[in-house]
Amino acid sequence: MASLPSPNQTHVPLSPDPGEIPVIHETQFPWVPVQIVTHASQLPAEFLEPCAERPLVIGFDCEGVDLCRNGTLCIMQLAFPEAIYLVDAIQGGEMLIQACKPALESSHVTKVIHDCKRDSEALYFQFGIKLNNVVDTQIAYSLIEEQEGRKRLPDDYISFVGLLADPRYCAADDVRFLPYIYCRMMGKLNQQSLWYLAVRGALYCRCFCITNNDFSDWPPLPTIPDNLLVEGSAPEEEILSVLDVPPGKMGRVIGKRGTSILSIKESCNAEILMGGDKGPPDKVFIIGPVKQVRKAEAMLRGRMLDMY
């Protein structure tokens, strides 16, 4: 009879080789330990001391109570090929999370995550950490869809569960599969999409982390690579704009049953995000090419002036 796994083990998929048939069943994946971390000494040295000579790619996710600037970060999940680390922010406290700060801010550690905005916000406001060098699989999925000729509708975001159910990338249920998904996605993205992935990931990390210094203390945004700077076809610079909404005007921006904000999203090739219940409730966040962001700003300001 086959031996049963330890309760502190899980399956982790190996990174696929080019052209390899995707692995679908968990029983085909090797077992790796799951370690609960309450002290920095339990984490790999190459993670705690990142360097250019030892680049890392890890799956990353945060869990907490009402995860945002005002919530509570409870667990950071780190998926390595040889182990899954559950970093206990409650038991380990500030000292443990600060020990992770160099890696979370490092350009030598690629953090593969699905929808980084609230995770970044919690890390920034609760621990002063500026999440950097992320590959956001939500952004990557949208870019691949665009490359393959499928137009995404406004607010038609792929959920993490939906992504994991897509047999082109994976078929499982949590953070341990993010490095595997990363390998499959990176092989599909062309050079221009890779740049969009990098810059949009950086802008998503900043999105809800609004400050008074215009993000001057954050790492610089990725520049357009020289090989894309071809006259007449170079991608346009992408920016994040934060628009203040005066008291009592958010209803005008959103409109009845969301019709106003949906109309603006359909008219602009830009991401328009609201703070919602987690806040900030008086701001609208716009990410995209400069011209499209300015267009969205003008339309939103117009809605604020509309008299019903």
C-alpha positions in Angstrom: 0.0 0.0 0.0 1.3 3.5 -0.9 2.5 5.5 2.1 0.4 8.4 3.2 1.9 11.9 3.1 2.6 13.8 6.2 0.0 16.4 7.2 2.8 19.0 6.6 3.4 18.0 3.0 1.8 18.9 -0.2 2.2 18.3 -4.0 4.1 20.9 -6.0 4.2 20.9 -9.8 7.6 21.1 -11.5 8.2 23.9 -13.9 7.3 22.6 -17.4 9.8 22.3 -20.3 8.9 24.0 -23.6 6.4 21.9 -25.4 5.7 19.7 -22.5 2.1 18.5 -22.0 0.6 20.2 -18.9 0.4 18.1 -15.8 -3.2 18.0 -14.6 -3.4 15.5 -11.7 -1.9 16.3 -8.3 -0.8 12.7 -7.9 1.8 13.3 -10.6 3.4 16.1 -8.6 6.2 15.5 -6.1 5.6 15.9 -2.4 7.3 18.9 -0.6 7.2 20.0 3.0 4.9 22.7 4.3 6.7 24.7 7.0 5.1 27.1 9.4 7.5 30.0 9.9 7.6 32.0 13.1 11.3 33.0 13.0 13.4 34.3 10.1 15.9 31.5 10.6 13.4 29.1 9.2 13.4 30.7 5.8 16.0 30.0 3.0 19.1 32.2 3.2 18.8 33.1 -0.5 15.4 34.6 0.2 16.5 36.6 3.2 19.6 37.9 1.4 18.6 38.3 -2.3 21.4 39.0 -4.8 21.8 39.1 -8.6 23.8 35.9 -8.6 20.9 33.9 -7.1 17.7 35.1 -8.7 14.5 33.5 -7.4 11.0 33.0 -8.7 8.5 32.2 -6.0 4.7 32.0 -5.6 3.4 34.7 -3.3 0.1 35.4 -1.6 -1.1 37.2 1.6 -4.0 36.1 3.7 -5.6 38.2 6.5 -8.7 39.7 8.1 -10.1 42.3 5.8 -6.8 42.5 4.0 -6.1 46.2 3.2 -4.4 49.1 4.9 -6.7 48.9 7.9 -7.0 45.1 8.1 -4.7 42.5 9.6 -2.1 40.5 7.7 -2.0 37.0 9.1 -0.1 34.8 6.8 2.3 35.2 3.9 2.5 32.2 1.6 5.8 31.6 -0.1 6.0 28.8 -2.7 9.5 27.5 -3.5 10.2 24.4 -5.6 11.5 22.5 -2.6 9.0 23.7 0.1 6.0 25.9 0.9 6.6 28.4 3.7 3.6 29.8 5.7 5.0 32.9 7.3 3.0 33.6 10.5 2.7 37.3 10.8 0.8 37.1 14.0 3.1 34.8 15.9 6.3 36.1 14.3 5.3 39.7 14.5 6.9 42.8 13.1 10.5 41.3 13.3 9.6 38.4 11.1 7.9 40.5 8.4 10.7 43.0 8.4 13.2 40.2 7.8 11.3 39.4 4.6 11.3 43.1 3.5 14.6 42.9 1.4 13.2 40.0 -0.6 9.8 41.6 -1.1 11.3 44.8 -2.3 14.2 43.1 -4.3 14.4 43.1 -8.1 16.2 39.8 -7.8 13.2 37.9 -6.4 10.3 37.6 -8.7 7.0 37.4 -6.8 4.3 35.6 -8.8 0.9 36.6 -7.5 -2.7 36.9 -8.6 -4.0 40.4 -8.2 -1.4 42.2 -6.1 -3.2 45.4 -5.2 -4.6 44.6 -1.7 -1.6 42.5 -0.7 0.7 45.5 -1.6 -1.5 47.9 0.2 -1.5 45.8 3.4 2.3 45.4 3.3 2.9 49.1 2.7 0.6 50.6 5.3 1.1 47.9 8.0 4.9 47.3 7.6 6.3 50.0 5.3 7.1 47.4 2.6 7.0 48.5 -1.1 6.2 45.3 -3.0 8.4 45.2 -6.1 9.1 43.0 -9.1 5.8 41.1 -9.2 4.4 39.0 -12.1 0.7 39.4 -11.6 -1.1 36.5 -13.3 -4.3 38.4 -13.6 -2.5 41.0 -15.8 -0.6 38.2 -17.7 -3.8 36.4 -18.5 -5.4 39.5 -20.0 -2.3 40.2 -22.1 -2.3 36.6 -23.5 -6.0 36.9 -24.3 -5.3 40.2 -26.2 -2.4 38.6 -28.0 -4.7 35.8 -29.1 -7.3 38.2 -30.4 -9.9 37.9 -27.6 -11.1 41.3 -26.4 -11.7 41.6 -22.7 -14.9 43.4 -21.6 -14.7 46.0 -18.8 -14.5 44.4 -15.3 -14.1 41.0 -16.9 -11.2 39.9 -14.7 -10.1 36.3 -14.4 -10.3 35.1 -10.8 -7.6 33.0 -9.3 -10.0 30.0 -9.2 -10.9 30.6 -12.8 -7.2 30.8 -13.8 -6.4 27.5 -12.0 -9.3 25.8 -13.7 -7.9 26.8 -17.2 -6.1 23.7 -18.5 -3.8 25.9 -20.6 -2.1 26.9 -17.3 -3.0 24.7 -14.4 -5.8 22.7 -12.7 -5.4 23.1 -9.0 -6.3 25.4 -6.1 -3.6 27.5 -4.4 -0.4 29.5 -4.2 1.9 26.5 -4.7 0.9 26.4 -8.4 1.9 30.0 -9.1 5.5 29.3 -10.2 4.2 26.6 -12.6 1.6 29.0 -14.1 4.4 31.6 -14.4 6.5 29.3 -16.5 3.6 28.5 -18.8 2.5 32.1 -19.2 6.0 33.6 -19.8 6.4 31.2 -22.7 3.3 32.7 -24.4 4.0 36.4 -24.0 5.8 38.4 -26.7 8.3 41.1 -25.9 5.9 44.0 -25.8 3.5 42.1 -23.6 6.3 41.3 -21.2 7.0 45.0 -20.8 3.3 45.7 -20.2 3.3 42.9 -17.6 6.3 44.5 -15.8 5.0 48.1 -15.8 1.4 47.3 -15.0 2.5 45.0 -12.2 4.5 47.9 -10.7 1.5 50.2 -11.1 -0.8 47.7 -9.5 1.5 47.5 -6.5 1.4 51.3 -6.1 -2.4 51.6 -6.8 -3.9 51.8 -3.3 -0.6 52.9 -1.7 -1.3 56.6 -2.2 1.1 59.0 -0.5 1.9 62.7 -0.6 5.2 62.2 -2.3 4.0 60.9 -5.7 5.7 57.5 -5.0 9.1 59.1 -5.2 10.4 56.6 -2.6 9.3 53.6 -4.7 11.5 51.8 -7.1 11.4 53.3 -10.6 9.0 52.0 -13.2 10.4 49.7 -15.9 11.5 51.6 -18.9 10.6 50.7 -22.5 13.2 48.3 -23.8 15.4 49.5 -26.7 14.2 46.7 -29.0 10.6 48.1 -28.7 11.6 51.7 -29.5 10.8 51.4 -33.1 9.7 54.6 -34.8 5.9 54.6 -35.1 5.2 51.4 -33.2 6.7 51.9 -29.7 4.3 51.3 -26.9 3.0 54.4 -25.1 4.1 55.1 -21.6 1.7 53.8 -18.9 0.9 55.7 -15.8 -1.2 55.6 -12.6 -3.5 58.5 -11.9 -5.4 59.0 -8.7 -8.5 61.2 -9.0 -10.1 62.7 -5.9 -13.9 62.6 -5.8 -15.6 65.4 -3.9 -18.0 64.5 -1.1 -21.4 63.4 -2.4 -20.1 63.0 -6.0 -19.2 59.3 -6.1 -22.8 58.4 -6.9 -22.6 60.5 -10.0 -19.4 58.8 -11.0 -20.8 55.3 -10.6 -24.3 56.1 -11.9 -27.5 54.0 -11.5 -26.6 50.4 -11.3 -23.0 51.3 -12.4 -24.1 52.5 -15.8 -22.0 55.7 -15.8 -18.7 54.1 -14.7 -19.2 51.2 -17.1 -19.8 53.6 -20.0 -16.5 55.4 -19.2 -14.6 52.1 -19.0 -16.0 51.0 -22.4 -14.8 54.3 -23.9 -11.3 54.3 -22.6 -8.5 51.7 -23.0 -7.5 52.0 -19.3 -8.2 50.2 -16.0 -10.5 52.2 -13.8 -10.6 51.0 -10.2 -12.6 52.0 -7.2 -11.6 51.8 -3.5 -14.9 50.2 -2.6 -15.8 49.1 0.9 -12.1 48.7 1.8 -11.3 52.2 0.6 -10.1 54.7 0.0 -13.7 55.5 -0.7 -13.2 59.0 -2.2 -10.7 58.2 -5.0 -10.7 56.6 -8.4 -7.6 54.9 -9.7 -6.8 54.9 -13.4 -4.0 52.8 -15.0 -3.1 52.8 -18.7 -1.5 54.7 -21.6 -1.2 58.4 -20.9 -3.7 59.5 -23.5 -6.3 57.0 -22.4 -5.8 57.9 -18.7 -6.3 61.6 -19.5 -9.4 60.8 -21.5 -10.8 58.9 -18.5 -9.9 61.7 -16.2 -11.8 64.2 -18.3 -14.9 62.0 -18.5 -14.9 61.3 -14.8 -14.6 65.0 -14.0 -17.5 65.6 -16.4 -19.6 63.1 -14.5 -18.9 64.9 -11.3 -20.2 68.2 -12.8 -23.4 66.6 -14.3 -26.6 67.8 -12.7 -29.4 65.2 -12.5 
